[in-house]
Amino acid sequence: MAFIDSTVVNVALPAIQASFQATAVDLQWVVEAYGVVLAAFILTGGSLGDKLGRRRIFLTGVAIFATASMACALSSSIEQLMFARSVQGLGAALLVPGSLSIISAEFDDRSRGSAIGTWSGFTAITTALGPVLGGWLVENASWRWAFFINLPLAVAVIILSLRWIPESRASAAGDIDWPGVLFVTLGLVGLVTGFIESSSLGWTHPLVFGSLIAGFVSVIVFAVTEARVPSPIVPLSLFASPTFSGANLLTLFLYAAMGIFFFLFPLDLIQVQGYSATRAGAATLPLILLMFALSRWSGGLVARYGPRLPLIFGPLLAALGFVLFAVPSTGESYWRAFFPAIVVLGFGMAVTVAPLTTVVMSSAGQDHVGAASGINNAVARVAGVLAIAILGSVMMNAFGKQLDQRLAKISLTPDVVHSIQAERIKLAGLEVPASLDANTRTVVLEAVRDAFVSGFRIVILICAALAAAGAAIVCWSVPKRMAPRALPNQRRA
């Protein structure tokens, strides 16, 4: 359910924009309302599972997620959709770390890598089906059905979980760190609000400036709070491990790149390249299928070669895939322009994801698997949230500058130029004035598409740099071999 929404919503964004006459900033908030709450509360989700029962919290998250999905589908305004998406994020914050902590608690070191690889594979199945099925629903029914598809899944998950998943909890779980939850939420909301709204209001606007200051201050207070409370949602002692710290830095960089990619790429395909929603949803299918097909194999790479080699090789391959995405222009064949890049990126992510998750979970003690899962998932979500806010702002600024340069070369009246510039916050979804003749309209639309591609290239090359930086971090932080970690019922010699 959570991984379907991570991709299907992006395919539905152009239809949502057309339905509500939304700006690109509105679309950012549709994604970020979900991501901010998920990133903030996913830490608590892991801790709540350790304390109150992992299955119980997991099922609570499923129920909240399903209810919020229905609210998303029934939204009558962009503001209602944003609010429902935030509630969806709360549900995901409970169910995602709950699923991983259940697996980590039930499998020993020898089989944990393959188990997590299987988990990754099944998430890959739903991630693959999400955009294809969602794209078909958007094209043939409505974007609202992209949310309705979560409901039958929720029923199936609840039934299977009650029958097959045993209840488990940590042997020594502390109290929930509510001050930490408050300050990390305020920090994320402040930073995301400042970066997103800067595109339309400017950096000197009181809302932008004030939000950024409040966000940075809240993050600092959060760090101080975590060092003093008895049961922090982010146990700072975990970061004493170079392996845990390095793996989470790699997660931050790599998932930041993937977050902004999956936000912009469907817009490129649908609004610039002219793909239907179904074709756009199917375009990234090879990437997901590669991750699924290789997930169990990659889950065993840590036991065979140690963690360092796959966590260097995988991100470097992903960086190469991002570079290949910067090459195509407009109107090129999918198989020549995008397919090679998708295959390379997919293989790089397949090599990386399962070993990365295994390293994170294995570097934490048994009583902290929920917290470790929550931290790593939070880092991944924070990465996507900040990337869409920060690099989304980079994209809009680059698009605006490129569009101005191209419009200056076209014979347009000042009123027409002003009208187009007023719409540029919609990126490639902007509406060209109907008063233009057919030839001029075609030239302006071409300028809009070229400006989007230019901005997309800048952002995607930043993504490549982030992935390569993640590989560099692994070189000095992750060992060649992991020390075995025993389960509580195993006695050490």
C-alpha positions in Angstrom: 0.0 0.0 0.0 2.7 2.5 1.0 4.9 1.7 -1.9 2.0 1.9 -4.4 1.4 5.4 -3.3 5.1 6.3 -3.6 4.8 6.1 -7.4 1.1 6.1 -8.4 0.5 9.6 -7.0 3.3 11.0 -9.2 1.7 9.5 -12.3 -1.6 11.1 -11.3 -0.1 14.6 -10.7 -0.8 16.0 -14.2 -4.4 14.9 -13.9 -4.7 16.4 -10.4 -3.2 19.6 -11.7 -5.8 19.8 -14.5 -8.7 18.9 -12.2 -8.0 21.6 -9.7 -6.1 24.1 -11.9 -3.2 23.6 -9.5 0.2 25.1 -9.6 3.5 23.2 -9.4 3.7 24.4 -5.7 0.3 22.8 -5.1 1.6 19.6 -6.6 4.7 19.7 -4.4 2.4 20.0 -1.4 0.3 17.0 -2.5 3.5 15.0 -2.3 5.0 16.8 0.7 1.9 16.7 2.9 2.3 12.9 2.8 6.1 12.9 3.1 6.5 15.4 5.9 4.1 13.5 8.3 5.5 10.2 7.2 9.1 11.3 7.9 8.2 12.9 11.2 6.1 10.1 12.7 7.9 7.1 11.2 10.4 7.4 14.0 7.6 7.1 16.5 6.0 4.3 14.5 9.1 2.1 15.1 9.2 3.0 18.8 5.5 2.4 19.3 5.9 -1.1 17.7 8.7 -1.9 20.1 6.7 -0.8 23.1 3.1 -1.7 22.4 3.4 -4.6 20.0 4.7 -4.6 16.4 1.7 -6.3 14.9 -0.8 -4.1 16.7 0.9 -0.8 15.5 1.3 -2.3 12.0 -2.4 -3.0 11.7 -3.4 0.4 13.1 -1.3 2.0 10.4 -3.0 -0.1 7.7 -6.5 1.0 8.9 -5.5 4.7 9.1 -3.9 4.5 5.6 -7.0 2.9 4.1 -9.3 5.5 5.6 -7.2 8.4 4.4 -7.0 6.8 0.9 -10.8 7.0 0.7 -10.7 10.6 1.8 -8.1 11.4 -0.9 -10.3 9.9 -3.5 -13.3 11.9 -2.4 -11.5 15.2 -2.1 -13.3 18.2 -3.7 -10.4 20.7 -3.5 -6.7 20.7 -3.6 -6.6 21.7 0.1 -8.7 18.7 1.1 -6.5 16.4 -0.9 -3.4 17.8 0.9 -5.0 17.2 4.3 -6.0 13.7 3.4 -2.5 13.0 2.2 -1.1 14.1 5.5 -3.3 11.6 7.3 -2.2 9.0 4.8 1.4 9.8 5.8 0.5 9.1 9.5 -0.8 5.6 8.6 2.3 4.8 6.5 4.5 6.0 9.4 3.1 3.1 11.5 2.9 0.4 8.9 6.3 0.7 7.1 8.7 0.4 10.1 6.3 -2.1 11.6 6.7 -4.5 8.7 10.5 -4.3 8.7 10.9 -4.6 12.5 8.6 -7.7 12.5 10.9 -9.3 9.9 14.1 -8.4 11.8 12.7 -9.7 15.1 11.7 -13.1 13.6 14.8 -14.0 11.5 18.4 -14.6 12.6 21.5 -13.1 11.0 22.0 -15.9 8.5 18.5 -15.7 7.0 17.7 -12.0 7.7 19.3 -10.7 4.4 17.3 -13.1 2.3 14.1 -12.3 4.2 14.6 -8.5 3.8 15.4 -9.2 0.1 12.0 -11.0 -0.2 10.4 -8.0 1.6 12.0 -5.7 -0.9 10.8 -7.9 -3.8 7.2 -7.7 -2.7 7.3 -4.0 -2.3 8.8 -3.9 -5.8 5.8 -5.8 -7.1 3.4 -3.2 -5.7 5.7 -0.4 -6.7 5.6 -1.8 -10.3 1.9 -2.4 -10.4 1.1 1.0 -8.8 2.0 3.4 -11.7 0.8 1.1 -14.4 -2.5 0.4 -12.9 -2.8 3.9 -11.6 -1.9 5.3 -15.0 -4.6 3.2 -16.6 -7.1 4.3 -14.1 -6.2 8.0 -14.5 -6.5 7.7 -18.3 -9.7 5.6 -18.4 -11.5 6.5 -15.2 -10.2 9.2 -12.9 -7.2 10.0 -10.8 -9.4 9.3 -7.8 -9.3 5.6 -8.5 -5.5 5.8 -8.0 -6.4 6.1 -4.2 -9.4 3.7 -4.2 -7.1 0.8 -5.2 -5.6 0.8 -1.7 -8.9 -0.3 -0.1 -9.0 -3.9 -1.2 -5.3 -4.3 -0.4 -6.0 -3.0 3.1 -8.7 -5.7 3.7 -6.3 -8.4 2.5 -3.4 -7.2 4.6 -5.5 -7.1 7.8 -6.9 -10.6 7.3 -3.5 -12.1 6.5 -1.8 -10.3 9.4 -4.3 -11.5 12.0 -3.9 -15.0 10.8 -0.1 -15.3 10.2 1.9 -12.5 11.9 2.9 -13.2 15.6 2.9 -10.4 18.1 6.3 -9.2 19.4 7.8 -6.3 21.3 11.1 -5.2 22.7 12.2 -6.6 26.0 13.0 -3.1 27.4 11.0 -0.4 25.5 11.0 3.0 27.1 8.4 5.9 27.0 7.6 7.6 23.7 9.6 10.8 23.1 6.7 13.2 22.3 8.9 16.4 22.6 11.2 14.8 20.0 8.2 14.1 17.7 7.0 17.7 18.1 10.3 19.3 17.3 11.2 17.1 14.3 7.7 17.8 12.9 8.1 21.5 13.4 11.6 21.4 11.8 10.4 19.5 8.7 7.3 21.6 8.2 9.3 24.8 8.6 12.1 23.8 6.2 9.7 22.3 3.6 7.4 25.4 3.7 10.3 27.8 3.3 11.9 26.0 0.4 8.6 25.3 -1.5 7.1 28.7 -1.1 10.3 30.4 -2.0 9.5 29.6 -5.7 6.4 31.8 -5.7 7.0 34.3 -2.8 10.8 34.9 -3.0 13.4 34.3 -0.3 12.8 37.6 1.5 9.1 37.0 2.0 8.3 36.8 5.8 6.6 33.4 5.4 9.6 32.0 3.6 12.3 33.6 5.8 10.3 32.9 9.0 9.6 29.3 8.1 13.3 28.5 7.4 14.4 30.1 10.6 11.8 28.2 12.6 12.7 25.0 10.9 16.4 25.3 11.5 15.9 26.2 15.2 13.5 23.3 15.7 16.0 20.9 14.2 18.7 22.2 16.6 16.3 21.9 19.6 15.4 18.4 18.4 19.0 17.3 18.5 19.5 18.8 22.0 16.3 17.1 23.2 17.4 13.7 21.9 20.6 13.9 23.9 18.7 14.5 27.2 15.5 12.5 27.2 15.6 8.9 28.6 13.9 7.2 25.6 14.7 9.3 22.5 13.0 8.5 19.2 16.5 8.8 17.7 18.9 7.1 20.0 22.1 9.1 19.3 24.1 6.1 20.6 23.3 4.3 17.3 25.2 6.9 15.4 28.4 6.0 17.3 28.6 3.1 14.8 30.3 4.4 11.7 28.5 1.7 9.8 25.1 2.9 10.9 26.0 6.5 10.3 27.5 5.8 6.8 24.6 3.7 5.7 22.1 6.4 6.7 24.1 9.1 4.9 24.0 6.9 1.8 20.3 6.5 2.3 19.9 10.3 2.6 21.8 11.0 -0.7 20.4 8.2 -2.8 16.8 8.6 -1.8 17.0 12.4 -2.2 18.0 11.7 -5.8 15.2 9.1 -6.3 12.6 11.4 -4.6 13.0 14.3 -7.0 13.4 12.0 -10.0 10.1 10.3 -9.4 8.4 13.7 -8.9 9.7 15.2 -12.1 10.0 12.3 -14.5 6.2 11.6 -14.9 5.7 15.3 -15.5 8.4 15.2 -18.2 6.8 12.1 -19.8 3.2 13.3 -19.8 3.4 17.1 -20.2 6.6 17.4 -22.3 7.1 14.1 -24.2 3.3 13.6 -24.8 2.9 10.2 -23.1 -0.4 9.0 -21.8 -0.8 8.3 -18.1 -0.7 4.6 -18.8 2.5 4.8 -20.9 4.1 7.0 -18.3 3.3 4.5 -15.6 4.7 1.7 -17.6 7.9 3.6 -18.5 9.6 2.9 -15.2 8.4 -0.7 -15.0 11.8 -2.1 -16.1 13.4 -0.4 -13.1 11.0 -1.9 -10.7 11.1 -5.4 -12.3 14.9 -5.4 -12.1 14.7 -4.6 -8.4 12.1 -7.4 -7.9 14.0 -10.0 -10.0 17.3 -9.3 -8.2 16.1 -8.5 -4.7 16.6 -12.0 -3.2 20.0 -12.3 -4.9 21.1 -8.8 -3.8 19.9 -9.6 -0.2 22.5 -12.3 -0.1 25.4 -10.1 -1.3 26.3 -9.0 2.2 26.8 -12.6 3.3 28.8 -13.4 0.2 31.0 -10.3 -0.4 30.4 -8.2 2.7 28.5 -4.9 2.7 31.1 -2.5 1.2 31.4 -3.8 -2.3 27.7 -3.7 -3.3 27.2 -0.4 -1.5 29.9 1.2 -3.6 29.1 -0.5 -6.9 25.3 0.0 -6.7 25.3 3.8 -6.1 27.9 4.4 -8.8 25.7 2.5 -11.3 22.7 4.6 -10.2 24.8 7.7 -10.8 25.5 6.6 -14.3 21.8 5.9 -14.8 21.0 9.5 -13.8 23.6 10.9 -16.2 22.0 9.0 -19.0 18.6 10.6 -18.2 20.2 14.0 -18.7 20.9 13.2 -22.4 17.5 13.0 -24.1 15.7 16.1 -25.4 12.0 16.1 -26.7 10.3 13.8 -29.1 12.8 10.9 -28.9 12.1 7.2 -28.9 11.6 5.7 -25.5 13.7 2.7 -26.3 16.7 4.8 -27.4 16.3 7.8 -25.0 15.0 6.4 -21.7 15.1 2.6 -21.6 18.9 2.3 -21.3 18.9 4.9 -18.4 16.1 3.1 -16.6 17.9 -0.3 -16.9 21.2 1.1 -15.5 19.4 3.0 -12.7 17.3 -0.1 -11.9 20.3 -2.4 -11.7 22.1 0.1 -9.5 19.2 0.4 -7.1 18.7 -3.4 -7.1 22.3 -4.0 -6.0 22.0 -1.3 -3.3 18.6 -1.5 -1.6 18.6 -4.9 0.1 22.2 -4.8 1.3 21.7 -1.3 2.6 18.7 -2.3 4.6 20.5 -5.4 5.9 23.5 -3.3 7.0 21.3 -0.8 8.8 19.3 -3.4 10.7 22.3 -5.6 11.5 24.3 -2.7 12.9 21.7 -2.1 15.7 21.1 -4.2 18.8 18.0 -6.4 18.9 16.1 -4.2 21.2 16.6 -1.3 18.8 15.5 -2.9 15.6 12.3 -0.8 15.6 14.2 2.4 16.2 16.8 1.5 13.6 14.1 0.7 11.1 12.3 4.0 11.9 15.5 6.0 11.7 16.5 4.6 8.3 13.0 4.9 6.9 12.8 8.5 8.3 16.1 9.3 6.6 14.8 8.0 3.3 11.5 10.0 3.6 13.2 13.1 4.9 15.6 12.8 1.9 12.7 12.7 -0.6 10.8 15.5 1.2 13.8 17.9 1.3 14.8 17.0 -2.3 11.3 17.8 -3.7 11.3 21.1 -1.7 14.9 22.2 -2.4 15.6 20.7 -5.9 12.0 21.4 -6.9 12.8 25.1 -6.2 15.9 24.7 -8.3 13.8 23.2 -11.1 11.3 26.0 -11.1 14.0 28.7 -11.0 15.9 27.0 -13.9 12.7 26.6 -15.8 11.8 30.2 -15.4 15.1 31.5 -16.5 15.3 29.2 -19.5 11.7 30.1 -20.5 12.5 33.8 -20.3 15.5 33.4 -22.6 13.4 31.5 -25.1 10.4 33.9 -25.0 12.8 36.8 -25.7 13.5 35.2 -29.1 9.8 35.0 -30.1 7.8 38.0 -31.3 5.3 38.4 -28.5 3.5 41.4 -27.1 4.4 42.4 -23.5 1.0 41.4 -22.3 1.3 37.9 -23.7 4.8 37.5 -22.2 3.5 38.7 -18.8 0.6 36.2 -19.1 2.9 33.3 -19.8 5.4 34.3 -17.0 2.5 34.5 -14.5 1.7 30.8 -15.4 5.2 29.5 -15.2 4.7 28.3 -11.6 2.8 25.5 -13.3 5.9 24.4 -15.1 5.1 22.5 -18.3 1.4 22.5 -17.3 1.1 26.2 -17.9 -1.7 27.4 -20.2 -0.7 29.3 -23.3 -2.9 32.3 -24.1 -5.8 31.3 -26.4 -5.4 34.6 -28.4 -2.2 33.3 -30.1 -2.4 32.0 -33.6 -1.6 28.4 -34.3 2.0 28.9 -35.4 3.0 31.1 -32.6 1.2 28.8 -30.1 3.3 25.9 -31.4 6.5 27.9 -31.0 5.6 28.9 -27.5 4.7 25.4 -26.4 8.1 24.2 -27.8 9.8 26.9 -25.8 8.0 25.7 -22.7 9.0 22.0 -23.3 12.6 22.9 -24.0 12.8 25.0 -20.8 11.4 22.1 -18.8 14.0 19.7 -20.3 16.8 22.2 -19.5 15.8 22.4 -15.9 15.3 18.7 -15.6 18.8 18.1 -16.9 20.3 20.4 -14.2 18.3 18.6 -11.4 19.1 15.1 -12.7 22.9 15.8 -12.9 22.6 16.9 -9.2 21.0 13.5 -8.6 24.0 11.8 -10.2 26.4 13.7 -7.9 24.4 12.7 -4.8 24.5 9.0 -5.7 28.3 9.2 -6.4 28.8 11.0 -3.1 26.9 8.2 -1.3 29.4 5.7 -2.8 32.3 7.7 -1.6 30.9 7.8 2.0 30.6 4.0 2.0 34.4 3.7 1.3 35.4 5.0 4.7 32.4 4.2 6.9 31.2 0.6 6.0 33.5 -2.4 6.8 34.2 -5.2 4.4 32.5 -7.7 6.7 29.8 -7.3 9.3 30.2 -8.7 12.8 27.4 -11.3 13.5 24.6 -10.1 15.8 22.9 -12.7 18.0 19.2 -12.9 18.8 18.2 -12.6 22.5 17.6 -16.4 22.8 21.1 -17.2 21.5 23.9 -17.5 24.0 27.3 -16.1 23.3 30.3 -18.4 23.7 
